[in-house]
Structure formats: C-alpha cells, structure tokens
Amino acid sequence: MTIQDDGVGGTGRTLRVPAGGRSLHLREWGDPASEAVLLLHGIPTNGLLWTDVAPRLAARARVLAPDLLGYGRSDAPGGQPVDITAQAGYVVELLDALGIGRATVVGHDIGGGVAQILAVRHPERVARLGLVDSVCYDSWPIPEMKAIQAAAPVVEHMPAGLTTKGLKLGLRRGFVDQARAESFLDGFLEPFSTPEGLDVFVEHARSLDSRHTEEIAPMLPGLSIPAAVVWGRQDPFQKPEYAERLAADIPGAELTWIAEASHFSPADAPEPVAEALLRLLARPLRAGAAA
C-alpha cells in the first residue's frame, strides 16, 4: 500500500489499497487514531462527492472516502464483478487492509445499498449506519439507467465524449445549485470519457439490480445500531417515500430532510448533510460495541 499527498486543498490525503485482487483509491482526512467513518459514493460518481462533507467530519473522526472498484481513480474491474454485493466484499477487504475493525458507514445512492449490505451481512464491521439519498428496496435502477441497460450494445459503440455529455445533461437534475453541478459533474464523469472508461460505465450500468436490496430489506428492522437517513427534498431519482420507509424500518433511525438539495446532496448542500452526519457520530454505540 502506498500513501501520497495529492497536494490539492480539501481533497484529503490519498492512498491506494489492495482489494478484490485490484487496487482501490481513497482519500483520507482527520486523525488516523480517531474512530473511522467510511463514506461510500454511488453511480456515476466517486469519492469526490464527499469533498465538502469530509473535512467537516474530520475534527470528530478519521474519514475515508474510497472510489469503489471501477470508479474514479480506482482500478478498472479487470473481470471482477461490480454489483453492490461484490462492492461490499471489497469494502470489507479495504477495512481489513487498513486495520479497521468497525466503522461508521455512510452511503449515497448505490453506496447506500453497499452500506445496507454491510450492516446486515457484516454487522460486526458497522458501528453506525448513514443512508443519504440511497437506493433501497425496489427503488432502482432508475428509468434512465434501465434505458442504458436496454441500449447497452449501442451505447458501447457510441463516442465516449458524446455519452458523458448526455449523462452530464441528465444528471444536472440531481442538483439544485447548478453552479455546484458544473464543478462536480466533470470530476464524476471524466473517468468514463474514454472508450475504455465507457466500457466500464456500461459494465456498472448492467450490474444494477434491485434484488440485492430487496433480499436484505426484511433484515433492516433487526438492525440495532444508530442510524440516520438523510435525503434531498427535491431528489427526482430516489423518491421521498423511500426515505420515509427506510426511517420507519430501521429502529431509531433519524430522518433529516435537506430542503435545498436534490439527489447529489453531499455535493449540492454539504453543510446540512455534514450536520446530520455529525449528529449520527454523536450518538453512543450500543453497549459492548467499539468503533
């Protein structure tokens, strides 16, 4: 494992960590001796999603924002599966490589699906659970992604730049603050802007399957960890009723609405998202648990 400082203010220290037979890139903030917080992104974003949230948490915790396999600056899948159950396995390997026994796990979009799988299938690794505009139940894939799945043989042969340009136009709906949309979307989509990157994006799109969250949904009421559900009130991709259902199903979950945010709320409205996550971090762990 190599560690380097990327020299860019706000984006944290960078690490590369072996997982899934490949290498994952992540950004780190805060004191390595503090309790760990793991921030997981969704599709088609990467760890940059948390750029303005993570520093606000770093005074309280060691904050880690990985690029999931095939996203951002992490390795291409190289034949490894990229569905959310597989990604959960790679996250466990990442925690093992970093020597982290338990972490507060926060996930956005499909990263929230990964977080739910970790909480249900690997409860010994999850101290607290945060779900931010998360996929859940049968809420996904959204129609736009279903269209890409259906048209995958055509999309694979389209110019990569044209495809990412179209994606950027559609993803603007995920922001209330269009100035922030402009600054973030290029960073999210740049890794998919080459022919090879487009192939990886199509691979991710093909892997989207709600059966992964539907299978674990009956186990959510059995969770006994502090939990928070944080949602952009104007989210057009993950509807508000799913936030209410998650908060009702997970015992003691606190539901926070972010009024002036859409789907990409950690980038769209980082301050209220960070405030909600700081409240989660302030909640005591159940007896006998340690982060």
C-alpha positions in Angstrom: 0.0 0.0 0.0 1.4 3.4 -0.9 0.4 6.7 0.6 0.9 10.1 -1.0 -0.3 13.6 -0.5 -2.2 14.8 -3.6 -1.4 18.4 -2.8 -5.0 19.6 -3.5 -6.7 21.5 -0.7 -9.8 19.9 0.6 -9.5 16.6 -1.2 -7.5 14.9 1.6 -4.5 12.6 1.7 -4.6 9.8 -0.9 -4.0 6.1 -0.5 -4.1 3.1 -2.7 -5.3 -0.1 -1.0 -5.5 -3.7 -2.4 -9.0 -5.2 -2.5 -10.7 -7.6 -4.8 -7.4 -8.5 -6.5 -7.2 -4.9 -7.7 -6.4 -1.5 -6.2 -8.8 1.0 -4.7 -8.1 4.7 -4.4 -9.3 6.6 -1.4 -9.0 10.0 0.3 -8.4 10.3 4.0 -9.0 13.2 6.4 -8.5 13.5 10.2 -6.6 11.7 12.8 -5.8 8.1 12.0 -6.2 7.3 15.7 -9.8 8.5 15.8 -12.8 6.3 15.1 -13.3 5.6 11.4 -16.1 7.0 9.1 -16.4 5.4 5.7 -18.1 7.5 3.0 -19.4 5.5 0.0 -20.4 7.1 -3.3 -22.9 5.9 -5.9 -23.2 5.8 -9.7 -21.7 7.5 -11.7 -19.8 9.5 -9.0 -16.7 8.8 -7.0 -15.1 9.8 -3.7 -15.1 13.5 -4.8 -18.8 13.5 -3.9 -17.7 13.9 -0.3 -15.1 16.7 -0.8 -17.0 19.3 1.1 -18.6 17.0 3.7 -15.5 15.0 4.8 -13.4 18.0 6.2 -16.4 19.0 8.3 -16.4 15.5 9.9 -12.6 15.3 10.2 -12.4 17.1 13.6 -14.5 14.3 15.0 -13.3 11.2 13.1 -10.9 9.6 10.7 -12.8 10.0 7.4 -12.2 7.7 4.4 -13.8 8.2 1.0 -12.9 5.5 -1.4 -13.6 5.2 -5.1 -15.4 1.9 -5.4 -13.9 -0.6 -7.9 -14.2 0.7 -11.4 -14.9 4.3 -10.4 -12.8 7.4 -10.1 -9.1 6.6 -9.7 -9.6 3.0 -8.6 -8.6 0.2 -10.9 -10.9 -0.9 -13.7 -12.7 -4.1 -12.7 -10.5 -6.4 -14.8 -13.1 -9.1 -14.9 -14.1 -8.7 -11.2 -17.9 -8.2 -10.6 -19.1 -4.7 -9.7 -22.6 -5.3 -8.3 -23.2 -3.9 -4.9 -22.8 -7.2 -3.1 -19.4 -7.6 -4.6 -18.5 -4.0 -3.8 -19.5 -4.7 -0.2 -17.0 -7.5 -0.2 -14.2 -5.2 -1.5 -15.0 -2.7 1.2 -14.5 -5.4 3.9 -11.2 -6.2 2.3 -10.3 -2.4 2.3 -11.1 -2.2 6.1 -9.0 -5.3 6.7 -6.1 -3.8 4.8 -6.3 -0.6 6.8 -6.6 -2.4 10.1 -10.1 -1.0 10.8 -12.4 -3.4 12.8 -15.5 -1.2 12.8 -16.5 2.0 11.1 -19.5 4.3 10.8 -20.6 3.5 7.3 -22.4 6.2 5.2 -23.6 5.5 1.7 -25.1 7.6 -1.1 -27.1 6.2 -4.0 -25.8 2.6 -4.7 -23.2 3.3 -2.0 -26.1 3.3 0.4 -27.0 -0.2 -1.0 -23.5 -1.3 -0.2 -23.8 0.2 3.3 -27.1 -1.7 3.9 -25.5 -5.0 2.8 -22.6 -4.4 5.2 -24.9 -3.6 8.1 -26.9 -6.7 7.5 -24.3 -9.2 6.3 -21.3 -7.9 8.3 -22.8 -6.3 11.4 -19.5 -6.7 13.3 -17.9 -4.1 10.9 -20.6 -1.4 11.1 -20.8 0.8 14.2 -23.4 3.3 12.8 -25.3 3.5 9.5 -25.9 6.6 7.4 -28.1 6.4 4.3 -28.0 9.5 2.0 -30.4 9.6 -1.0 -29.8 5.8 -1.0 -31.1 3.1 -3.3 -33.2 0.7 -1.3 -36.0 -1.9 -1.8 -37.2 -1.7 -5.4 -36.3 2.0 -5.9 -33.7 1.3 -8.5 -32.4 1.1 -11.2 -34.0 4.4 -12.2 -35.6 4.7 -15.6 -32.5 6.4 -17.1 -30.3 3.5 -16.1 -32.8 0.9 -17.3 -32.7 2.7 -20.7 -28.9 2.4 -20.7 -29.1 -1.3 -19.8 -31.5 -1.9 -22.6 -29.4 0.0 -25.1 -26.0 -1.2 -23.8 -24.9 -2.8 -27.2 -25.5 0.6 -28.9 -24.1 2.7 -26.1 -20.8 0.7 -26.1 -20.2 1.8 -29.7 -21.1 5.5 -29.2 -18.3 8.1 -28.9 -17.4 8.2 -25.2 -17.4 12.0 -25.1 -20.9 12.2 -26.6 -22.2 9.7 -24.0 -20.7 11.6 -21.0 -22.0 14.9 -22.4 -25.5 13.4 -22.4 -25.1 12.0 -18.9 -24.0 15.3 -17.7 -27.1 17.0 -19.1 -29.4 14.4 -17.4 -27.5 14.4 -14.1 -27.9 18.2 -13.7 -31.4 17.3 -12.3 -29.6 15.9 -9.3 -28.5 19.4 -8.2 -30.5 22.4 -7.0 -27.3 24.5 -7.1 -26.3 24.5 -10.8 -23.0 26.2 -10.1 -22.1 23.2 -7.9 -23.3 20.8 -10.6 -20.9 22.3 -13.1 -17.9 21.9 -10.7 -18.7 18.4 -9.6 -20.1 16.6 -12.7 -16.9 16.9 -14.8 -15.0 15.2 -12.0 -17.6 12.4 -11.7 -17.7 11.7 -15.4 -14.1 12.3 -16.5 -13.1 8.6 -15.8 -15.8 7.4 -18.2 -14.8 9.9 -21.0 -12.5 7.5 -22.9 -13.6 4.4 -24.9 -12.2 2.1 -22.1 -13.9 4.2 -19.5 -17.2 4.0 -21.3 -17.0 0.2 -21.4 -16.5 0.3 -17.6 -19.6 2.6 -17.2 -21.7 0.2 -19.2 -20.5 -2.6 -17.0 -21.6 -0.7 -14.0 -25.0 0.1 -15.5 -25.5 -3.6 -16.4 -24.8 -4.6 -12.8 -27.6 -2.5 -11.3 -30.2 -4.9 -9.8 -32.7 -4.2 -7.1 -32.7 -7.8 -6.0 -29.6 -7.0 -3.9 -31.5 -4.6 -1.7 -34.9 -6.4 -1.9 -33.2 -9.6 -0.4 -31.9 -7.8 2.6 -34.9 -5.5 3.2 -36.6 -7.9 5.7 -33.5 -7.7 7.8 -33.4 -4.0 8.2 -35.9 -3.9 11.2 -33.4 -6.2 13.0 -30.6 -3.7 13.0 -29.6 -2.4 16.4 -27.1 0.4 15.6 -27.5 4.1 15.5 -28.8 5.1 12.1 -29.6 8.2 10.1 -31.5 8.7 6.8 -30.6 12.0 5.0 -32.5 13.0 1.9 -32.6 15.8 -0.6 -36.2 17.0 -0.5 -36.0 17.7 -4.3 -34.5 14.3 -5.3 -36.0 13.2 -8.6 -34.1 9.9 -8.7 -34.7 8.4 -5.2 -38.2 9.4 -4.2 -39.0 10.8 -0.7 -41.3 7.9 0.2 -38.3 5.6 0.2 -36.6 7.8 2.8 -39.7 7.6 5.0 -39.9 3.8 4.5 -36.2 3.4 5.5 -36.6 5.5 8.5 -39.6 3.6 9.6 -38.0 0.2 9.0 -34.6 0.8 10.8 -35.2 1.1 14.5 -34.4 4.5 15.9 -33.3 6.0 12.6 -33.3 9.8 12.5 -34.7 11.2 9.2 -33.3 14.5 8.0 -34.7 16.4 5.0 -32.4 18.7 3.2 -34.8 21.3 1.7 -32.5 22.9 -0.8 -30.9 19.7 -2.2 -31.6 17.2 -5.0 -30.1 13.7 -5.4 -26.4 14.5 -5.1 -27.0 16.2 -1.7 -23.4 15.7 -0.3 -22.2 17.9 -3.2 -25.3 20.0 -3.6 -25.7 21.0 0.1 -22.7 19.8 2.1 -23.3 21.8 5.2 -26.7 20.3 6.3 -25.6 16.9 5.2 -22.4 17.1 7.4 -24.5 18.4 10.3 -26.8 15.4 10.1 -23.8 13.0 10.0 -22.2 14.8 12.9 -25.4 14.1 14.9 -25.1 10.5 13.9 -21.5 10.4 15.1 -22.5 11.9 18.4 -24.9 9.1 19.1 -23.5 6.5 21.5 -22.8 3.0 20.3 -24.8 0.1 21.8 -23.3 -1.5 24.9 -20.3 -3.6 24.2 -19.6 -2.1 20.8 -16.5 -0.3 19.8 -15.7 1.6 16.7 
